[in-house]
């Protein structure tokens, strides 16, 4: 991720499940890193 005014950092985890319609994100956990 690149932005003009800052440089956010962090970690994320996505849990995906395959359904009849295709892959779907069923859970998102995102945390920011300390500056």
PQR file of N, CA, C, O and H, with PARSE charges and radii, in Angstrom:
ATOM      1  N   UNK A   1       0.850  -1.176   0.000 -0.4000 1.5000
ATOM      2  CA  UNK A   1       0.000   0.000   0.000 -0.0000 2.0000
ATOM      3  C   UNK A   1       0.887   1.227   0.000  0.5500 1.7000
ATOM      4  O   UNK A   1       1.750   1.381   0.864 -0.5500 1.4000
ATOM      5  N   UNK A   2       0.676   2.090  -0.960 -0.4000 1.5000
ATOM      6  CA  UNK A   2       1.436   3.329  -1.040 -0.0000 2.0000
ATOM      7  C   UNK A   2       0.457   4.491  -1.096  0.5500 1.7000
ATOM      8  O   UNK A   2      -0.450   4.520  -1.928 -0.5500 1.4000
ATOM      9  H   UNK A   2      -0.025   1.965  -1.662  0.4000 1.0000
ATOM     10  N   UNK A   3       0.656   5.450  -0.195 -0.4000 1.5000
ATOM     11  CA  UNK A   3      -0.193   6.630  -0.179 -0.0000 2.0000
ATOM     12  C   UNK A   3       0.698   7.857  -0.157  0.5500 1.7000
ATOM     13  O   UNK A   3       1.855   7.779   0.255 -0.5500 1.4000
ATOM     14  H   UNK A   3       1.392   5.426   0.481  0.4000 1.0000
ATOM     15  N   UNK A   4       0.171   8.986  -0.597 -0.4000 1.5000
ATOM     16  CA  UNK A   4       0.978  10.202  -0.734 -0.0000 2.0000
ATOM     17  C   UNK A   4       1.394  10.802   0.606  0.5500 1.7000
ATOM     18  O   UNK A   4       2.507  11.315   0.722 -0.5500 1.4000
ATOM     19  H   UNK A   4      -0.769   9.049  -0.932  0.4000 1.0000
ATOM     20  N   UNK A   5       0.527  10.750   1.624 -0.4000 1.5000
ATOM     21  CA  UNK A   5       0.790  11.486   2.859 -0.0000 2.0000
ATOM     22  C   UNK A   5       1.286  10.645   4.023  0.5500 1.7000
ATOM     23  O   UNK A   5       1.752  11.200   5.017 -0.5500 1.4000
ATOM     24  H   UNK A   5      -0.377  10.333   1.530  0.4000 1.0000
ATOM     25  N   UNK A   6       1.203   9.339   3.932 -0.4000 1.5000
ATOM     26  CA  UNK A   6       1.662   8.499   5.037 -0.0000 2.0000
ATOM     27  C   UNK A   6       2.002   7.104   4.519  0.5500 1.7000
ATOM     28  O   UNK A   6       1.847   6.814   3.333 -0.5500 1.4000
ATOM     29  H   UNK A   6       0.824   8.887   3.124  0.4000 1.0000
ATOM     30  N   UNK A   7       2.465   6.251   5.423 -0.4000 1.5000
ATOM     31  CA  UNK A   7       2.865   4.902   5.040 -0.0000 2.0000
ATOM     32  C   UNK A   7       2.327   3.920   6.088  0.5500 1.7000
ATOM     33  O   UNK A   7       3.073   3.477   6.961 -0.5500 1.4000
ATOM     34  H   UNK A   7       2.591   6.486   6.386  0.4000 1.0000
ATOM     35  N   UNK A   8       1.024   3.578   6.002 -0.4000 1.5000
ATOM     36  CA  UNK A   8       0.452   2.687   7.013 -0.0000 2.0000
ATOM     37  C   UNK A   8       1.079   1.300   6.948  0.5500 1.7000
ATOM     38  O   UNK A   8       1.440   0.815   5.876 -0.5500 1.4000
ATOM     39  H   UNK A   8       0.418   3.938   5.293  0.4000 1.0000
ATOM     40  N   UNK A   9       1.204   0.666   8.125 -0.4000 1.5000
ATOM     41  CA  UNK A   9       1.776  -0.674   8.199 -0.0000 2.0000
ATOM     42  C   UNK A   9       0.916  -1.509   9.126  0.5500 1.7000
ATOM     43  O   UNK A   9       0.247  -0.978  10.012 -0.5500 1.4000
ATOM     44  H   UNK A   9       0.911   1.060   8.996  0.4000 1.0000
ATOM     45  N   UNK A  10       0.935  -2.800   8.923 -0.4000 1.5000
ATOM     46  CA  UNK A  10       0.195  -3.693   9.798 -0.0000 2.0000
ATOM     47  C   UNK A  10       0.190  -5.105   9.243  0.5500 1.7000
ATOM     48  O   UNK A  10       0.903  -5.429   8.293 -0.5500 1.4000
ATOM     49  H   UNK A  10       1.478  -3.231   8.202  0.4000 1.0000
ATOM     50  N   UNK A  11      -0.632  -5.928   9.861 -0.4000 1.5000
ATOM     51  CA  UNK A  11      -0.771  -7.327   9.439 -0.0000 2.0000
ATOM     52  C   UNK A  11      -2.242  -7.632   9.251  0.5500 1.7000
ATOM     53  O   UNK A  11      -3.111  -7.004   9.856 -0.5500 1.4000
ATOM     54  H   UNK A  11      -1.211  -5.665  10.632  0.4000 1.0000
ATOM     55  N   UNK A  12      -2.503  -8.609   8.402 -0.4000 1.5000
ATOM     56  CA  UNK A  12      -3.888  -9.009   8.222 -0.0000 2.0000
ATOM     57  C   UNK A  12      -3.973 -10.507   8.000  0.5500 1.7000
ATOM     58  O   UNK A  12      -3.032 -11.135   7.515 -0.5500 1.4000
ATOM     59  H   UNK A  12      -1.797  -9.119   7.910  0.4000 1.0000
ATOM     60  N   UNK A  13      -5.105 -11.060   8.357 -0.4000 1.5000
ATOM     61  CA  UNK A  13      -5.411 -12.469   8.127 -0.0000 2.0000
ATOM     62  C   UNK A  13      -6.792 -12.533   7.500  0.5500 1.7000
ATOM     63  O   UNK A  13      -7.733 -11.911   7.994 -0.5500 1.4000
ATOM     64  H   UNK A  13      -5.869 -10.550   8.751  0.4000 1.0000
ATOM     65  N   UNK A  14      -6.914 -13.281   6.419 -0.4000 1.5000
ATOM     66  CA  UNK A  14      -8.207 -13.503   5.780 -0.0000 2.0000
ATOM     67  C   UNK A  14      -8.526 -14.985   5.840  0.5500 1.7000
ATOM     68  O   UNK A  14      -7.675 -15.818   5.524 -0.5500 1.4000
ATOM     69  H   UNK A  14      -6.150 -13.786   6.018  0.4000 1.0000
ATOM     70  N   UNK A  15      -9.749 -15.324   6.242 -0.4000 1.5000
ATOM     71  CA  UNK A  15     -10.220 -16.703   6.175 -0.0000 2.0000
ATOM     72  C   UNK A  15     -11.170 -16.795   4.999  0.5500 1.7000
ATOM     73  O   UNK A  15     -12.130 -16.031   4.897 -0.5500 1.4000
ATOM     74  H   UNK A  15     -10.440 -14.648   6.498  0.4000 1.0000
ATOM     75  N   UNK A  16     -10.893 -17.739   4.110 -0.4000 1.5000
ATOM     76  CA  UNK A  16     -11.706 -17.903   2.910 -0.0000 2.0000
ATOM     77  C   UNK A  16     -12.441 -19.232   2.940  0.5500 1.7000
ATOM     78  O   UNK A  16     -11.957 -20.214   3.503 -0.5500 1.4000
ATOM     79  H   UNK A  16     -10.114 -18.360   4.193  0.4000 1.0000
ATOM     80  N   UNK A  17     -13.605 -19.247   2.332 -0.4000 1.5000
ATOM     81  CA  UNK A  17     -14.391 -20.473   2.218 -0.0000 2.0000
ATOM     82  C   UNK A  17     -14.849 -20.597   0.770  0.5500 1.7000
ATOM     83  O   UNK A  17     -15.321 -19.633   0.169 -0.5500 1.4000
ATOM     84  H   UNK A  17     -13.998 -18.449   1.875  0.4000 1.0000
ATOM     85  N   UNK A  18     -14.701 -21.800   0.223 -0.4000 1.5000
ATOM     86  CA  UNK A  18     -15.161 -22.036  -1.147 -0.0000 2.0000
ATOM     87  C   UNK A  18     -16.639 -22.391  -1.110  0.5500 1.7000
ATOM     88  O   UNK A  18     -17.035 -23.345  -0.440 -0.5500 1.4000
ATOM     89  H   UNK A  18     -14.318 -22.583   0.712  0.4000 1.0000
ATOM     90  N   UNK A  19     -17.449 -21.633  -1.822 -0.4000 1.5000
ATOM     91  CA  UNK A  19     -18.884 -21.879  -1.908 -0.0000 2.0000
ATOM     92  C   UNK A  19     -19.226 -22.250  -3.344  0.5500 1.7000
ATOM     93  O   UNK A  19     -18.355 -22.268  -4.214 -0.5500 1.4000
ATOM     94  H   UNK A  19     -17.127 -20.858  -2.366  0.4000 1.0000
ATOM     95  N   UNK A  20     -20.473 -22.541  -3.581 -0.4000 1.5000
ATOM     96  CA  UNK A  20     -20.917 -22.855  -4.946 -0.0000 2.0000
ATOM     97  C   UNK A  20     -20.705 -21.660  -5.877  0.5500 1.7000
ATOM     98  O   UNK A  20     -20.544 -21.836  -7.084 -0.5500 1.4000
ATOM     99  H   UNK A  20     -21.180 -22.526  -2.874  0.4000 1.0000
ATOM    100  N   UNK A  21     -20.704 -20.444  -5.319 -0.4000 1.5000
ATOM    101  CA  UNK A  21     -20.511 -19.231  -6.122 -0.0000 2.0000
ATOM    102  C   UNK A  21     -19.036 -18.854  -6.266  0.5500 1.7000
ATOM    103  O   UNK A  21     -18.717 -17.898  -6.973 -0.5500 1.4000
ATOM    104  H   UNK A  21     -20.835 -20.301  -4.338  0.4000 1.0000
ATOM    105  N   UNK A  22     -18.138 -19.582  -5.616 -0.4000 1.5000
ATOM    106  CA  UNK A  22     -16.708 -19.281  -5.683 -0.0000 2.0000
ATOM    107  C   UNK A  22     -16.153 -18.993  -4.298  0.5500 1.7000
ATOM    108  O   UNK A  22     -16.842 -19.195  -3.298 -0.5500 1.4000
ATOM    109  H   UNK A  22     -18.398 -20.359  -5.042  0.4000 1.0000
ATOM    110  N   UNK A  23     -14.918 -18.524  -4.232 -0.4000 1.5000
ATOM    111  CA  UNK A  23     -14.255 -18.243  -2.956 -0.0000 2.0000
ATOM    112  C   UNK A  23     -14.807 -16.962  -2.356  0.5500 1.7000
ATOM    113  O   UNK A  23     -15.013 -15.973  -3.059 -0.5500 1.4000
ATOM    114  H   UNK A  23     -14.359 -18.359  -5.045  0.4000 1.0000
ATOM    115  N   UNK A  24     -15.046 -16.986  -1.039 -0.4000 1.5000
ATOM    116  CA  UNK A  24     -15.572 -15.834  -0.316 -0.0000 2.0000
ATOM    117  C   UNK A  24     -14.738 -15.600   0.944  0.5500 1.7000
ATOM    118  O   UNK A  24     -14.310 -16.551   1.597 -0.5500 1.4000
ATOM    119  H   UNK A  24     -14.878 -17.789  -0.468  0.4000 1.0000
ATOM    120  N   UNK A  25     -14.512 -14.336   1.277 -0.4000 1.5000
ATOM    121  CA  UNK A  25     -13.871 -13.994   2.550 -0.0000 2.0000
ATOM    122  C   UNK A  25     -14.944 -14.093   3.624  0.5500 1.7000
ATOM    123  O   UNK A  25     -15.966 -13.411   3.548 -0.5500 1.4000
ATOM    124  H   UNK A  25     -14.859 -13.564   0.746  0.4000 1.0000
ATOM    125  N   UNK A  26     -14.713 -14.947   4.632 -0.4000 1.5000
ATOM    126  CA  UNK A  26     -15.696 -15.118   5.698 -0.0000 2.0000
ATOM    127  C   UNK A  26     -15.244 -14.459   6.997  0.5500 1.7000
ATOM    128  O   UNK A  26     -16.048 -14.300   7.915 -0.5500 1.4000
ATOM    129  H   UNK A  26     -13.883 -15.501   4.693  0.4000 1.0000
ATOM    130  N   UNK A  27     -13.964 -14.072   7.091 -0.4000 1.5000
ATOM    131  CA  UNK A  27     -13.473 -13.368   8.280 -0.0000 2.0000
ATOM    132  C   UNK A  27     -12.239 -12.568   7.900  0.5500 1.7000
ATOM    133  O   UNK A  27     -11.395 -13.032   7.133 -0.5500 1.4000
ATOM    134  H   UNK A  27     -13.311 -14.202   6.344  0.4000 1.0000
ATOM    135  N   UNK A  28     -12.143 -11.369   8.442 -0.4000 1.5000
ATOM    136  CA  UNK A  28     -10.991 -10.488   8.206 -0.0000 2.0000
ATOM    137  C   UNK A  28     -10.524  -9.964   9.554  0.5500 1.7000
ATOM    138  O   UNK A  28     -11.303  -9.353  10.286 -0.5500 1.4000
ATOM    139  H   UNK A  28     -12.829 -10.992   9.065  0.4000 1.0000
ATOM    140  N   UNK A  29      -9.260 -10.197   9.889 -0.4000 1.5000
ATOM    141  CA  UNK A  29      -8.664  -9.611  11.093 -0.0000 2.0000
ATOM    142  C   UNK A  29      -7.503  -8.743  10.633  0.5500 1.7000
ATOM    143  O   UNK A  29      -6.578  -9.225   9.979 -0.5500 1.4000
ATOM    144  H   UNK A  29      -8.627 -10.693   9.295  0.4000 1.0000
ATOM    145  N   UNK A  30      -7.556  -7.470  10.975 -0.4000 1.5000
ATOM    146  CA  UNK A  30      -6.517  -6.527  10.583 -0.0000 2.0000
ATOM    147  C   UNK A  30      -6.037  -5.777  11.818  0.5500 1.7000
ATOM    148  O   UNK A  30      -6.845  -5.329  12.631 -0.5500 1.4000
ATOM    149  H   UNK A  30      -8.307  -7.079  11.507  0.4000 1.0000
ATOM    150  N   UNK A  31      -4.729  -5.642  11.955 -0.4000 1.5000
ATOM    151  CA  UNK A  31      -4.174  -4.863  13.064 -0.0000 2.0000
ATOM    152  C   UNK A  31      -3.076  -3.955  12.531  0.5500 1.7000
ATOM    153  O   UNK A  31      -2.337  -4.317  11.615 -0.5500 1.4000
ATOM    154  H   UNK A  31      -4.073  -6.006  11.294  0.4000 1.0000
ATOM    155  N   UNK A  32      -2.985  -2.780  13.115 -0.4000 1.5000
ATOM    156  CA  UNK A  32      -1.961  -1.829  12.690 -0.0000 2.0000
ATOM    157  C   UNK A  32      -0.682  -2.061  13.489  0.5500 1.7000
ATOM    158  O   UNK A  32      -0.719  -2.518  14.632 -0.5500 1.4000
ATOM    159  H   UNK A  32      -3.586  -2.485  13.859  0.4000 1.0000
ATOM    160  N   UNK A  33       0.431  -1.743  12.874 -0.4000 1.5000
ATOM    161  CA  UNK A  33       1.731  -1.872  13.539 -0.0000 2.0000
ATOM    162  C   UNK A  33       2.031  -0.582  14.286  0.5500 1.7000
ATOM    163  O   UNK A  33       1.541   0.484  13.913 -0.5500 1.4000
ATOM    164  H   UNK A  33       0.461  -1.373  11.946  0.4000 1.0000
ATOM    165  N   UNK A  34       2.832  -0.676  15.336 -0.4000 1.5000
ATOM    166  CA  UNK A  34       3.222   0.540  16.053 -0.0000 2.0000
ATOM    167  C   UNK A  34       4.142   1.391  15.198  0.5500 1.7000
ATOM    168  O   UNK A  34       4.879   0.888  14.351 -0.5500 1.4000
ATOM    169  H   UNK A  34       3.230  -1.542  15.639  0.4000 1.0000
ATOM    170  N   UNK A  35       4.083   2.658  15.435 -0.4000 1.5000
ATOM    171  CA  UNK A  35       4.902   3.603  14.654 -0.0000 2.0000
ATOM    172  C   UNK A  35       6.333   3.606  15.107  0.5500 1.7000
ATOM    173  O   UNK A  35       7.153   4.341  14.558 -0.5500 1.4000
ATOM    174  H   UNK A  35       3.484   3.067  16.123  0.4000 1.0000
TER
END
